[in-house]
Amino acid sequence: MATSLFWFRQDLRLADNPGLLAALQRGAVVPMYVDSPEEDGAWRDGAAARWWLRANLGALAADLARLGAPPLRLERGAALATIRRVCADTGADAVFWNRRYEPAAMARDRAVKTALRADGLVVESRNGALLLEPWEIANQSGRPFLVFTPFWKELLKRVQPPLPTSAPATWPAGGRAAPARTGFPDGAPPSLDELFPPPRPAWHRAIEAAWPAGESAAQQQLEHFSAGPLAAYRDARDRPAMAGTSRLSPYLHVGAISPRQVWHAIGAALSARAQPAAEWRAGKFLAELVWREFAHHLLFHHPQLPDEPLRREFTSFPWREDARALAAWQRGRTGIPLVDAGMRELWATGWMHNRVRMVVASFLVKNLRLHWQHGARWFWDTLIDADLANNTQGWQWTAGCGADAAPYFRVFNPVTQALKFDPDAEYIRRWVPELAALDTPFVHEPWRAPRAPDYPPPIVDLAASRTAALAAFRTLRGQTSASAP
């Protein structure tokens, strides 16, 4: 029987895994994960994302064991050399994987595919991460989209995701046993703890408590959201004190669940409520799923985006440098309650509510006028759902330098945002406990309280900093807007 190697990456699941299914249809399969951060370029996984990856690899290994599959083979090293050695060890004559779309990963994958095919191996890749390949959709001029709404409309006209496939019921037997691993001191494969040493100090404990890992946990979260919060999503999604969002982004990031599974589960849930298909397809939640597609579309066609603004005039924008202000923002000590609540939620749980993400990002790039890349790097290191496409698009959108960006004059006022979306200050009290005893109006503006709480004063005047930001942004007006390279 033929033996194939399946290379797990950001697709840590058994169900609806196109590359894995293709490998299993061929015969015996050896499952493998390769840790090669040196090949990820400048944007290697941050600390929180690596912990989340480790947790989901552990869950995947347990799922494979329950299925009777060979143990998940964990490797470290350059991908091409590692795959060649494992194929020689196991007798595999084919290699399968699901595609990634980050610039460094795509360049690596092209080189690996070319070399392995030259070796005489069968090599195939599949789309396991997106509803539509980034190259399959274009505007009427045949160019990539730069505005979300027409991208969304075009995708909705074209995409009909096939139904998700089930997890394999059995695992084909066959293949020869792998010999002892070489290249490590004891000649054995590395364990998860060796590949991903547990953090010291154990900052991950709160994140671990907040986020159960694995495919089963992802499915449970999807079912919970579909059965409950989805019904009130349009309004509740902006209320950070409520469990009104899907909380699926970390699972989509590591591939513990696929966008096709999400698409069809949401459709089934809304159809069960007799909501017409046309309505749910145009619904708010689907727009968030398609925004993820749009971010990958942009990164694929503009691979320089993580490091350069899409609108080139922003290369001359007068950003400030202020290490103390940046540190205060990172640690949730700005004296602005909603901003500090969001940054503390991020530090404690590896995640932040989306409405609050927009507020803290606007505060950094517009009120503090610090470079958007400072924010992108901090999110990259602290978010468990730190996806390169989404992270880049979100920060460039807020800064006004990306595709379909927020206009320069849109500056989120964190006090106004808190009054509108956290009117009873439940979210702020949860994450900024030193304000919890204040009356609600003073929780939003503690500098107006008759007795000063043990809380820092604002590091910036919101009104004055807004005026200064608008003046700085106006210096770019009239310059040529090169919205695409």
C-alpha positions in Angstrom: 0.0 0.0 0.0 1.2 3.5 -0.8 2.3 5.7 2.1 1.9 9.4 2.1 3.2 12.1 4.5 0.7 14.7 5.6 2.3 18.0 6.8 0.1 19.7 9.3 0.4 23.5 9.6 -2.5 25.9 10.3 -5.0 23.1 9.8 -5.0 21.3 13.1 -8.2 19.3 12.6 -9.4 16.0 11.2 -12.8 17.1 9.8 -13.0 19.2 6.6 -9.3 18.9 6.0 -8.9 18.7 2.2 -5.2 17.9 2.1 -5.5 15.2 4.7 -8.5 13.7 3.0 -6.6 13.5 -0.3 -3.7 11.8 1.4 -6.0 9.3 3.2 -7.7 8.4 -0.1 -4.4 7.3 -1.4 -3.5 4.9 1.4 -1.5 4.9 4.6 -0.6 8.3 6.0 2.1 9.5 8.4 1.0 12.8 10.2 3.7 15.3 10.9 4.3 18.8 12.1 7.6 20.7 11.4 8.6 23.6 13.6 10.8 25.8 11.4 10.4 29.4 12.7 13.5 30.5 10.9 11.6 30.1 7.7 8.7 32.3 8.7 10.7 35.5 8.0 10.4 38.6 10.2 7.0 37.7 11.4 7.6 34.5 13.4 4.8 33.5 15.7 4.6 35.6 18.9 4.7 34.1 22.4 0.9 33.8 22.8 0.4 32.4 19.4 3.1 29.8 19.9 1.5 28.7 23.2 -1.9 28.4 21.4 -0.3 26.4 18.6 1.3 24.1 21.2 -2.0 23.6 23.0 -3.8 22.7 19.7 -1.0 20.4 18.6 -1.5 18.5 21.9 -5.2 18.2 21.2 -4.6 17.1 17.6 -2.2 14.4 18.8 -4.8 13.1 21.2 -7.4 13.0 18.4 -5.1 11.1 16.2 -4.4 8.6 18.9 -8.1 8.0 19.5 -8.5 7.3 15.8 -5.7 4.7 15.8 -3.4 6.8 13.6 0.4 6.7 13.9 1.6 9.2 16.5 1.9 12.8 15.4 5.5 13.1 14.3 7.0 16.3 15.7 10.1 17.7 14.0 12.3 20.8 14.1 14.4 22.1 11.2 14.2 23.3 7.7 11.1 22.0 6.0 12.6 20.6 2.8 15.4 18.7 4.6 13.1 17.4 7.3 10.4 16.2 4.8 13.1 14.4 2.7 14.4 12.6 5.8 11.0 11.6 7.1 10.0 10.3 3.7 13.2 8.2 3.6 12.4 7.0 7.2 8.9 6.0 6.5 8.9 5.0 2.8 6.5 7.7 1.9 6.4 8.5 -1.8 3.9 11.4 -1.6 3.5 14.6 0.4 0.3 16.5 1.0 -0.5 19.8 2.8 -3.0 22.6 2.9 -1.8 26.0 1.5 -0.7 29.0 3.6 -0.8 32.5 2.2 1.8 34.5 4.1 4.6 35.7 1.8 7.4 33.8 3.5 5.3 30.6 3.8 4.3 30.8 0.1 7.9 31.2 -1.0 9.0 28.3 1.1 6.2 26.1 -0.1 6.9 26.7 -3.8 10.6 25.8 -3.2 9.7 22.7 -1.3 7.1 21.5 -3.9 9.6 22.0 -6.8 12.4 20.2 -5.0 10.3 17.2 -3.9 8.7 16.8 -7.3 12.3 16.8 -8.8 13.0 14.0 -6.3 10.2 12.0 -7.9 7.6 12.3 -5.1 4.0 13.1 -5.6 3.3 16.5 -4.1 -0.1 18.1 -3.7 -1.5 21.0 -1.8 -5.1 22.0 -1.2 -7.1 25.1 0.1 -8.1 24.3 3.6 -8.1 27.9 5.1 -10.3 30.1 2.9 -13.7 30.1 1.2 -12.0 31.2 -2.1 -8.4 31.3 -3.3 -7.1 34.9 -3.4 -6.3 34.7 -7.1 -9.9 33.5 -8.0 -11.6 36.9 -7.5 -10.9 40.2 -9.2 -12.7 43.4 -9.9 -14.2 44.3 -13.3 -10.8 45.5 -14.5 -9.2 42.2 -13.6 -7.3 43.7 -10.7 -7.3 42.9 -7.0 -10.0 44.5 -4.9 -9.0 47.4 -2.6 -12.5 48.2 -1.2 -14.3 45.7 1.0 -18.0 46.1 -0.1 -17.5 45.3 -3.8 -15.2 42.4 -2.8 -17.9 41.1 -0.5 -20.6 41.4 -3.2 -18.5 39.6 -5.7 -17.6 36.8 -3.3 -21.2 36.3 -2.4 -22.1 36.0 -6.1 -19.3 33.5 -6.8 -18.7 31.4 -3.8 -20.8 28.3 -3.0 -18.6 26.5 -0.4 -19.0 22.7 -0.7 -20.4 21.0 2.4 -17.7 20.2 5.0 -16.3 16.7 5.0 -16.5 14.6 8.1 -13.5 13.4 10.1 -12.2 10.0 9.0 -13.8 7.1 10.8 -10.7 4.9 10.5 -7.0 5.4 9.6 -5.6 3.2 6.9 -3.0 0.8 8.1 0.3 0.3 6.3 3.7 1.9 5.8 6.8 0.9 7.7 7.6 2.0 11.2 9.9 5.0 11.5 13.3 4.4 13.0 14.6 6.3 15.9 14.9 10.0 15.3 18.4 11.4 14.8 19.7 14.9 15.4 18.6 15.0 19.1 20.8 14.1 22.0 18.9 10.9 22.9 18.1 10.0 19.3 14.3 10.4 20.0 11.8 12.7 18.5 11.2 15.9 20.4 8.2 16.1 22.7 5.8 19.0 22.7 7.5 20.4 25.8 10.9 20.3 24.0 9.5 21.8 20.8 7.4 24.4 22.7 8.9 24.8 26.2 6.2 25.9 28.7 6.4 29.6 29.5 8.3 30.6 32.7 6.9 32.3 34.6 3.6 30.6 33.8 1.8 33.6 32.2 -0.2 31.2 30.1 -2.4 29.8 32.9 -5.1 32.5 32.6 -5.1 32.0 28.8 -5.3 28.3 29.2 -8.3 28.7 31.5 -10.1 31.0 29.0 -9.4 29.0 25.9 -9.8 25.2 25.7 -7.8 24.0 22.7 -8.6 21.6 19.9 -11.1 20.7 17.2 -13.8 19.5 19.7 -13.6 22.8 21.6 -13.9 24.7 18.4 -17.0 22.8 17.4 -18.5 23.3 20.8 -17.9 27.1 20.5 -19.5 27.1 17.0 -22.5 25.2 18.3 -22.9 27.5 21.3 -22.7 30.6 19.2 -25.1 29.3 16.5 -27.6 28.3 19.1 -27.5 31.5 21.2 -25.5 34.7 20.6 -25.9 34.6 16.8 -29.6 35.7 17.2 -28.6 39.0 18.8 -25.2 39.3 17.0 -26.0 42.5 15.1 -26.4 44.5 18.3 -24.6 42.5 21.0 -21.3 42.1 19.0 -20.4 45.7 20.0 -21.0 45.2 23.7 -17.7 44.1 25.3 -19.3 43.1 28.6 -21.5 40.6 26.8 -20.7 37.3 25.3 -22.0 38.5 22.0 -19.2 37.6 19.5 -18.4 34.2 18.1 -15.0 33.8 19.7 -14.0 31.7 16.8 -11.0 33.7 15.6 -8.4 31.7 17.6 -9.7 28.4 16.2 -9.8 29.7 12.7 -6.2 30.9 13.1 -4.8 27.5 13.9 -7.3 25.7 11.7 -9.0 23.8 14.5 -12.1 24.7 12.5 -12.6 25.7 8.8 -14.4 28.7 7.4 -16.6 26.3 5.4 -17.7 24.6 8.6 -18.5 28.1 10.1 -20.3 29.2 6.9 -22.6 26.1 6.7 -23.3 26.0 10.5 -24.4 29.6 10.5 -26.5 29.0 7.4 -28.2 26.0 9.0 -28.9 27.8 12.3 -30.5 30.8 10.5 -32.4 28.6 8.1 -33.8 26.7 11.1 -35.3 30.1 12.3 -36.9 30.5 8.8 -34.6 33.3 7.9 -34.2 33.5 4.1 -30.8 32.5 2.7 -30.4 35.9 1.1 -30.7 37.6 4.5 -28.2 35.5 6.3 -25.8 35.7 3.4 -25.8 39.5 3.7 -25.8 39.4 7.5 -23.3 41.0 9.9 -21.6 37.8 11.0 -21.0 36.7 7.5 -19.4 40.1 6.8 -16.9 39.4 9.5 -16.0 36.0 8.0 -15.6 37.6 4.5 -13.5 40.4 6.0 -11.0 37.7 6.9 -11.1 36.6 3.3 -10.5 40.2 2.2 -7.5 40.5 4.5 -5.9 37.4 2.9 -6.8 38.7 -0.6 -4.9 41.9 0.2 -1.9 40.2 1.7 -1.6 37.8 -1.2 -1.6 40.6 -3.8 0.5 43.0 -1.7 3.0 40.9 0.2 4.8 44.0 1.5 1.9 45.1 3.6 3.1 43.8 7.0 6.1 46.2 6.7 4.9 49.0 4.5 1.8 51.2 4.2 -0.4 50.4 1.2 -0.9 54.2 0.7 2.7 55.3 0.0 2.2 58.9 1.1 2.1 57.5 4.7 5.8 56.8 4.5 6.3 60.5 5.3 3.6 60.7 8.0 5.0 62.5 11.2 4.7 59.7 13.7 5.9 60.4 17.2 8.4 58.3 19.2 7.5 58.1 22.9 8.7 54.9 24.7 6.9 55.8 28.0 3.5 56.3 26.2 3.9 53.1 24.3 4.7 51.1 27.5 1.7 52.7 29.2 -0.5 51.6 26.3 0.9 48.1 26.3 0.4 47.6 30.0 -3.1 49.2 30.3 -1.8 52.2 32.3 -2.9 55.1 30.1 -5.5 56.6 32.5 -8.2 56.1 29.8 -10.5 53.3 31.3 -11.8 51.6 28.1 -8.3 51.5 26.6 -6.8 50.1 29.7 -9.5 47.5 30.1 -8.9 46.3 26.6 -5.1 46.1 27.0 -5.5 44.2 30.3 -8.0 41.8 28.8 -5.4 41.2 26.0 -2.6 40.6 28.5 -4.6 38.2 30.7 -6.5 36.2 28.1 -4.6 36.5 24.8 -7.7 38.0 23.1 -9.6 41.3 23.0 -13.1 42.2 22.0 -13.2 43.5 18.5 -14.9 46.8 19.3 -12.3 47.5 21.9 -9.5 46.5 19.5 -10.6 49.4 17.3 -10.7 51.8 20.2 -7.2 50.9 21.5 -5.8 51.0 18.0 -7.2 54.4 17.3 -5.9 55.7 20.6 -2.4 54.5 19.8 -2.1 55.8 16.2 -4.3 59.0 16.5 -4.3 60.2 20.1 -0.7 59.1 20.9 0.3 59.3 17.2 2.6 56.3 17.5 3.4 54.2 14.5 0.8 51.6 13.7 3.6 49.0 13.5 4.2 49.3 17.2 0.6 48.2 17.7 0.8 45.5 15.1 4.0 44.0 16.8 2.4 44.1 20.3 -0.8 42.4 19.1 1.4 39.9 17.2 3.1 38.9 20.4 0.1 38.9 22.7 -2.9 37.7 20.6 -3.5 34.0 20.3 -5.4 34.7 17.1 -2.5 36.8 15.7 -3.1 36.2 12.0 -0.7 38.1 9.7 -3.3 39.1 7.2 -6.0 40.2 9.7 -3.5 41.9 12.0 -1.9 43.9 9.2 -5.2 44.9 7.6 -6.7 45.9 10.9 -3.9 48.2 11.9 -3.5 49.7 8.4 -7.3 50.3 8.4 -7.2 52.1 11.7 -4.1 54.2 10.7 -5.8 55.2 7.5 -2.9 53.9 5.3 -4.4 50.6 4.1 -7.2 49.4 1.7 -10.7 50.8 2.4 -9.2 52.5 5.4 -10.9 54.5 8.0 -10.9 58.2 7.0 -8.3 60.4 8.7 -10.9 62.3 10.6 -12.3 59.2 12.3 -10.8 59.2 15.7 -12.6 56.9 18.2 -13.2 58.8 21.4 -12.7 56.1 24.1 -15.0 57.8 26.6 -17.8 58.2 24.1 -17.3 54.6 23.0 -17.5 53.4 26.6 -20.6 55.3 27.3 -22.3 53.9 24.2 -21.1 50.3 24.3 -20.3 49.7 28.0 -22.9 52.1 29.6 -22.9 50.4 33.0 -19.1 50.1 33.0 -19.3 46.3 33.5 -16.4 45.6 31.2 -14.3 48.4 32.6 -14.9 47.3 36.2 -14.0 43.7 35.3 -10.6 44.6 33.9 -9.8 47.8 35.8 -10.8 46.8 39.3 -9.3 49.9 41.0 -12.2 51.8 39.4 -14.9 49.3 40.4 -16.1 51.1 43.5 -16.7 54.4 41.7 -20.2 55.5 40.6 -20.7 54.7 36.9 -20.2 58.2 35.5 -16.8 58.4 37.2 -15.7 54.9 36.0 -15.8 56.3 32.5 -14.1 59.5 33.5 -12.2 58.9 36.8 -10.4 62.2 36.5 -13.7 63.9 37.3 -14.3 61.8 40.5 -14.4 63.9 43.8 -11.9 61.5 45.3 -9.0 60.4 43.2 -8.8 56.6 42.8 -5.6 54.6 42.8 -5.4 55.0 39.0 -3.1 57.0 36.7 -4.2 60.3 35.2 -4.6 60.3 31.4 -1.3 60.3 29.6 -2.8 62.5 26.9 -5.6 65.0 26.6 -8.2 63.4 24.3 -9.4 66.6 22.7 -6.0 68.2 22.2 -4.5 65.0 20.8 -7.3 64.6 18.4 -6.8 68.1 17.1 -3.0 67.5 16.7 -3.7 64.2 14.9 -6.1 65.8 12.4 -3.5 68.5 11.7 -0.8 65.8 11.1 -3.1 63.9 8.8 -4.0 67.0 6.9 -0.3 67.3 5.9 -0.9 64.3 3.7 -3.9 65.7 1.9 -3.1 66.8 -1.6 -0.3 64.3 -2.0 -0.6 61.6 -4.6 -2.6 58.7 -3.1 -0.9 55.6 -4.3 -3.4 53.2 -3.0 -1.7 50.2 -4.7 1.9 49.6 -5.5 
